[in-house]
Every structure is written in C-alpha cells, then in structure tokens.
Amino acid sequence: MGPRRVAVHVQMNAGLILAAWKDLGFNELDNPGSTHTLASDGDWDVLWSLMPQHGRSVDLAPFLGVPIDWSFYRSHMPTWDFARARADQTHNHCFTFHGAPVGPKHHLAISLRKLRDHLAASGSSLLENPEDECVAGLCFPESYVVMVGSKGLDEAETVAKKLSEKKEMVAKACHSSGGRSITILRSPRDLSNLLARAGHGTMFLVQRRIHSPLIEGRRFHFRLYAGLTSLHPLRVYVHHDDNDGGYAVLASKAASSSPHAESEKLVERGSCSHASGVCTPQQDEEFVTNYGDRQISQGEFARLYRNLTGADPDALLRRMHHSIVVMLLAAGHHSRHSDLFRRLQSLLGASRCFEILGVDFLFEEYEEMRDGQPHIAWAPYLVDVTPSPGYGRPSVASSHRLLRDFFRTFVTGDPDPEQRRPASNHATDTEEDKWQVVSEKAASLGLELRPEDRPLVRRLDVETDSLRWRRLFPPARDGLLDLSFNYMPLFAGGPTREDTLSMLWAGVPPEDLQARGDFQKPVHLVDKVLNCFFERVGGHGISPSEEFVLTEGLTRISMASDADLSKLGGQQLVSNVPAFLVNFFSSGCAQSQVKLPALMRLLA
C-alpha cells in the first residue's frame, strides 16, 4: 500500500489539523486546489475542508424536482462532485450531516421545535416552563426565528410580545459565529432597531436570555467536542478526558453583577454572554468577541462545580451528553423525513464522511432536592452547534490529541500504541468469545446474529478501545428524562438493528433495550411505508404532529395481532378523515403492508 495522502482545504487551524494527520503517517497533498476539483479528480485518501463547497456549474433542480436557492444552501451542502468520490476516500462533510439541521442556528431551533411537537403529540408529560424542562433533560432555550422583510410570516410579533412583558431575549444572526452578532433585546424598540439596521432577508435566532452563574466574577461558556460518523443510525461520540475533554472559557472582563466589575467600569448595558461567544458591545450595536486567556479544563471545572454547589459534576456532564443526543436525534429525524434532503442523500455516493462538532453550553442555577433539603445546582443549556469549530483550546497539545485520536479510531482504524491491551492469551479477549457474548444477549431479544454482522462487532471493539472518545446512546425510557419519550417518537418502532447491537456491546442490559420497543417488524415496515409516502407525495404538506400520529398509528398497527386488528372496526367506514390521511391512503404506499380500514379507524 502506498503512502496515505491528506488534502487540507482550509486556512483556520490548518497547521494543527495537518500535524494530527502527519502524526498518523499521512503526507500533505501539494497544491490541492479547490474542493470542486478534489472531489472528482483528487488523488487523496482524506479530504478536510472548512465547509462544503457547492458546484456552481451543476444545476440540481431537475434532479431534486424543486428550485434551489444557492445563496442559501451553498454554505451547507457540498458539491455534486462529492458523489463521485471513491469508496476508499473519506471527507469531513457530507450531504447526510449538512442536510440535517445541525449547523445553521435557525435550522437547529426548528428541528428542536419539531421534537417538542412530537413529544406533545405523544402525550408526554411536558413540564410547564423551559427551566423545568431543562431540569428534566430538554435543555434548549425557548427560541424563535425572525427575518427582515418577512411580512409577518416569521415570529417577530411573538418576540415583541414577550419583550413587552419585560422578558430579556438574545438575538443572533443565523449565519454568524464567534459572538460577532449577539444583541441583547430588552424592549420591542430594541427589536425594531435591530431589524432596521439589518439587510433585507437577514435571519435572526432569538432566544430567552440565560442568566448564567459566574466563575471568578466572569461570564463563561462550556465547549464539548462531539464526533459524528452517522445519523441513520445515530453514531455519536463525545471527547471525554479530565484534561483534554471539554473546557470552559471565561470572559476577559468581569460581569456587571460581580464585585469585580466596579474597578473595571463595565456597565450592564455593555455586557452579554451567550452561545459561542463572551462579548462586549461597541456603541450598543457592534459586538466583538472578548475571549480571555483564562480557560478551565473539564477536570478543574468539575472540581469547581462541586465546591460551589456540592452537586455531582458527573450528573451535570451526563445532562450535557444527553442534550447532544437529543439534538442529533431531532436533526436526524428532520432530515430523514424531509423530502429535499432525503433525495440529496442519494447523491453522496460510496465515500465515507464524518463531522467533529463544537457544542456550546450555558448554565442556569436551580434548586434540586438532595437528602431531603433544597440545594443549588446548574442546569446546562445547549445553545449553539458549530460544524467547523476552531481548535487550540484549552491548549494546542490537547487539540492535537483530540484530533489525532478521533482520526485514528474512526477514520483510519489504526491501533493506538498508547493503549494498554491484555495479554493475547486472555480467552475473554478473543473475537469469538466477544461474538458469543453479544450473540447470547441478542438472542434474548429475539435477534439472530448473522455473519455479515461481524465487521460491525469488530468496529464496536475498536470504538471500545478509544480512551478519549465515548459513544453516546439515546436515553432509556425512565433514565435521565422523567418523560415518556425515547426512540419511538423519533424513529418509528424502536432502535435499528445496528443500534441494538451497539448498545448490547456497550453493556446496556437486554431488559433495558426491551423496554425501548420492538426491534424487528415495526422498524422495517414503518420505515418502508413512510419512505414510500415521502418519495411519492413529499413531506411539505404534513405537519410534525400529523407526521407523529401517522408514525405512531403505523407502528401500533404493525405490532398488533390479527385479533387486535379485528377490534379496530374491520371494514366499517369512517367519516371526517383528516386531509393528510386522505393523501396517505391515495398514495398507495400502505397497500399490502397494513390493513387500511384498521389504520383509518385508529387514526381518524
């Protein structure tokens, strides 16, 4: 095998990224050119680009059947030529991920709102306010999308109403980063002034302001890195290490509410803290990122949190991990049932891809009961996701290890020379023994392992050996969330086969998996029917709540016995059938798959 070659089409952190690849024996491709050329003609093994490029010479509209506004999509979709990449080539952006609403701020807000709609439609006992929801595990700020010149089609009226109730909001331009567009809104006039200054079509994400606690009198945010190798099924990993894992970044100036602020003459009007930036305004309209040199490692942050609150830092970290999983489940569900992006996925070709996401959190104090007494703890709010994060914090060395370990484990598959392994004569370490353990657990769930599952088990073994990247799984039904939602409202019928085997390999008890839903018939049947429906009819004329009702009904029908189906009304006619059900029936997708009269009785 010849030397491995990496093409780096990026300026930000290029030296640090190249060093990690070279540490694994890669040579840099000379004069790589543009990603448009590289994708189809490049002699490379790995391509790293800052963001996907779009192919201006290729018109995708006839293929997709919908008009394409490249001025909007160019930052979020790679070029057509990536579909020609070879199966042995790997790149760090692809349709599957950027088709999902992960990076653009308003896309993320919309996908999370769809998640809330699904939970509400499923009858989940949602709590009354966002703060309580966060304590339960839905740690995302109340969010609205506002666009200049929308003529009332956005949520500006709702935001203005909340501002008139003296509620502080934070506005962020949807396509900005680094804290450069953060504006605190305290009145409807603030909103009007912001929109008047912005150009036509500018979109803002407006969120409830998070009043975070202070560290050393300074505002801060906490960054975690998440590695993503698949959305369907979800494969997400978090960089976890006391020294090289997450870190907090403190503002360089004290907050006005802190005793430290008096000497620094910083007034409340001139300070803000949200999302990826700790910032101060200039003349109340322009903002500059104001990162300080003070950064706190994950281990130091955990000790500080325990000293300040007496609460368990591991529980806080689990909530952050859980928020990452929920965010990606919501994004994956949105892309899976979005007509446009479902078609785009077929353009990806055989190449492999991955993402490393920067996920930012703010915190808010709340009271929790410990030993029968109220105590202060922090609730983490996921406020921003960056598909192309910066590196170098908390140190260049830690970022180098983060990148190198991810590339080694999930891209190249090279063994880790620092990993201590048991002696080769250990019987429990042989592949056959591991295969047998997973086979027995799977058999208890009615799953039979097939020979083609062996590569999956081998990959799970490699993932397990990673010291610094930890696989995250969806929560159990009664786990971190005190809500009745798990996989089923998001992916019809329960976990996929791969997810099931992955969780068994990770040590999730079979009885816990059994409570998540049936794994076999409903998953494949419901997905097949829904895929057909969205391909024939398109997903634009169905609301999130209607989509959930349809998914839930199909799942119940597919799991029911003939005796149960006979109780649903047989061939009786049903009046007042909702329009979305009429469209579904007329599509013909469910014929021979489910008993339509029973489905009609159940859903109407």
C-alpha positions, 0 to 999 in steps of 0.5 A, spaced: 500 500 500 502 506 498 503 512 502 496 515 505 495 522 502 491 528 506 488 534 502 487 540 507 482 545 504 482 550 509 486 556 512 483 556 520 487 551 524 490 548 518 497 547 521 494 543 527 489 539 523 495 537 518 500 535 524 494 530 527 494 527 520 502 527 519 502 524 526 498 518 523 503 517 517 499 521 512 503 526 507 500 533 505 497 533 498 501 539 494 497 544 491 490 541 492 486 546 489 479 547 490 474 542 493 470 542 486 476 539 483 478 534 489 472 531 489 472 528 482 479 528 480 483 528 487 488 523 488 487 523 496 485 518 501 482 524 506 479 530 504 478 536 510 475 542 508 472 548 512 465 547 509 462 544 503 463 547 497 457 547 492 458 546 484 456 552 481 456 549 474 451 543 476 444 545 476 440 540 481 433 542 480 431 537 475 434 532 479 431 534 486 424 536 482 424 543 486 428 550 485 434 551 489 436 557 492 444 557 492 445 563 496 442 559 501 444 552 501 451 553 498 454 554 505 451 547 507 451 542 502 457 540 498 458 539 491 455 534 486 462 532 485 462 529 492 458 523 489 463 521 485 468 520 490 471 513 491 469 508 496 476 508 499 476 516 500 473 519 506 471 527 507 469 531 513 462 533 510 457 530 507 450 531 504 447 526 510 450 531 516 449 538 512 442 536 510 440 535 517 439 541 521 445 541 525 449 547 523 445 553 521 442 556 528 435 557 525 435 550 522 437 547 529 431 551 533 426 548 528 428 541 528 428 542 536 421 545 535 419 539 531 421 534 537 417 538 542 411 537 537 412 530 537 413 529 544 406 533 545 403 529 540 405 523 544 402 525 550 408 526 554 408 529 560 411 536 558 413 540 564 410 547 564 416 552 563 423 551 559 427 551 566 423 545 568 424 542 562 431 543 562 431 540 569 428 534 566 433 533 560 430 538 554 435 543 555 434 548 549 432 555 550 425 557 548 427 560 541 424 563 535 426 565 528 425 572 525 427 575 518 427 582 515 422 583 510 418 577 512 411 580 512 409 577 518 410 570 516 416 569 521 415 570 529 417 577 530 410 579 533 411 573 538 418 576 540 415 583 541 410 580 545 414 577 550 419 583 550 413 587 552 412 583 558 419 585 560 422 578 558 430 579 556 431 575 549 438 574 545 438 575 538 443 572 533 444 572 526 443 565 523 449 565 519 454 568 524 459 565 529 464 567 534 459 572 538 460 577 532 452 578 532 449 577 539 444 583 541 441 583 547 433 585 546 430 588 552 424 592 549 420 591 542 424 598 540 430 594 541 427 589 536 425 594 531 432 597 531 435 591 530 431 589 524 432 596 521 439 596 521 439 589 518 439 587 510 433 585 507 432 577 508 437 577 514 435 571 519 435 572 526 435 566 532 432 569 538 432 566 544 430 567 552 436 570 555 440 565 560 442 568 566 448 564 567 452 563 574 459 566 574 466 563 575 471 568 578 466 574 577 466 572 569 461 570 564 463 563 561 461 558 556 462 550 556 465 547 549 464 539 548 467 536 542 462 531 539 464 526 533 459 524 528 460 518 523 452 517 522 445 519 523 441 513 520 443 510 525 445 515 530 453 514 531 455 519 536 461 520 540 463 525 545 471 527 547 471 525 554 478 526 558 479 530 565 484 534 561 483 534 554 475 533 554 471 539 554 473 546 557 470 552 559 472 559 557 471 565 561 470 572 559 476 577 559 472 582 563 468 581 569 460 581 569 456 587 571 453 583 577 460 581 580 464 585 585 469 585 580 466 589 575 466 596 579 474 597 578 473 595 571 467 600 569 463 595 565 456 597 565 450 592 564 448 595 558 455 593 555 455 586 557 452 579 554 454 572 554 451 567 550 452 561 545 459 561 542 461 567 544 463 572 551 462 579 548 462 586 549 458 591 545 461 597 541 456 603 541 450 598 543 450 595 536 457 592 534 459 586 538 466 583 538 468 577 541 472 578 548 475 571 549 480 571 555 486 567 556 483 564 562 480 557 560 478 551 565 479 544 563 473 539 564 477 536 570 478 543 574 471 545 572 468 539 575 472 540 581 469 547 581 462 545 580 462 541 586 465 546 591 460 551 589 454 547 589 456 540 592 452 537 586 455 531 582 459 534 576 458 527 573 450 528 573 451 535 570 456 532 564 451 526 563 445 532 562 450 535 557 451 528 553 444 527 553 442 534 550 447 532 544 443 526 543 437 529 543 439 534 538 442 529 533 436 525 534 431 531 532 436 533 526 436 526 524 429 525 524 428 532 520 432 530 515 430 523 514 423 525 513 424 531 509 423 530 502 429 535 499 434 532 503 432 525 503 433 525 495 440 529 496 442 523 500 442 519 494 447 523 491 453 522 496 455 516 493 460 510 496 465 515 500 465 515 507 464 522 511 464 524 518 463 531 522 467 533 529 462 538 532 463 544 537 457 544 542 456 550 546 453 550 553 450 555 558 448 554 565 442 556 569 442 555 577 436 551 580 434 548 586 434 540 586 432 536 592 438 532 595 437 528 602 431 531 603 433 539 603 433 544 597 440 545 594 443 549 588 445 546 582 446 548 574 442 546 569 446 546 562 443 549 556 445 547 549 445 553 545 449 553 539 452 547 534 458 549 530 460 544 524 467 547 523 469 549 530 476 552 531 481 548 535 487 550 540 483 550 546 484 549 552 491 548 549 494 546 542 497 539 545 490 537 547 487 539 540 492 535 537 490 529 541 483 530 540 484 530 533 489 525 532 485 520 536 478 521 533 482 520 526 485 514 528 479 510 531 474 512 526 477 514 520 483 510 519 482 504 524 489 504 526 491 501 533 493 506 538 500 504 541 498 508 547 493 503 549 494 498 554 491 491 551 491 484 555 495 479 554 493 475 547 492 469 551 486 472 555 480 467 552 475 473 554 479 477 549 478 473 543 473 475 537 469 469 538 468 469 545 466 477 544 461 474 538 458 469 543 457 474 548 453 479 544 450 473 540 447 470 547 444 477 549 441 478 542 438 472 542 434 474 548 431 479 544 429 475 539 435 477 534 439 472 530 446 474 529 448 473 522 455 473 519 455 479 515 454 482 522 461 481 524 465 487 521 460 491 525 462 487 532 469 488 530 468 496 529 464 496 536 471 493 539 475 498 536 470 504 538 471 500 545 478 501 545 478 509 544 480 512 551 478 519 549 472 518 545 465 515 548 459 513 544 453 516 546 446 512 546 439 515 546 436 515 553 432 509 556 425 510 557 425 512 565 433 514 565 435 521 565 428 524 562 422 523 567 418 523 560 415 518 556 419 519 550 425 515 547 426 512 540 419 511 538 417 518 537 423 519 533 424 513 529 418 509 528 418 502 532 424 502 536 432 502 535 435 499 528 438 493 528 445 496 528 443 500 534 441 494 538 447 491 537 451 497 539 448 498 545 448 490 547 456 491 546 456 497 550 453 493 556 446 496 556 442 490 559 437 486 554 431 488 559 433 495 558 433 495 550 426 491 551 423 496 554 425 501 548 420 497 543 420 492 538 426 491 534 424 487 528 417 488 524 415 495 526 422 498 524 422 495 517 415 496 515 414 503 518 420 505 515 418 502 508 411 505 508 413 512 510 419 512 505 414 510 500 409 516 502 415 521 502 418 519 495 411 519 492 407 525 495 413 529 499 413 531 506 411 539 505 404 538 506 404 534 513 405 537 519 410 534 525 404 532 529 400 529 523 407 526 521 407 523 529 400 520 529 401 517 522 408 514 525 405 512 531 398 509 528 403 505 523 407 502 528 401 500 533 398 497 527 404 493 525 405 490 532 398 488 533 395 481 532 390 479 527 385 479 533 387 486 535 386 488 528 379 485 528 377 490 534 379 496 530 372 496 526 374 491 520 371 494 514 366 499 517 367 506 514 369 512 517 367 519 516 371 526 517 378 523 515 383 528 516 386 531 509 393 528 510 390 521 511 386 522 505 393 523 501 396 517 505 391 512 503 391 515 495 398 514 495 398 507 495 404 506 499 400 502 505 397 497 500 399 490 502 403 492 508 397 494 513 390 493 513 387 500 511 380 500 514 384 498 521 389 504 520 383 509 518 379 507 524 385 508 529 387 514 526 381 518 524 
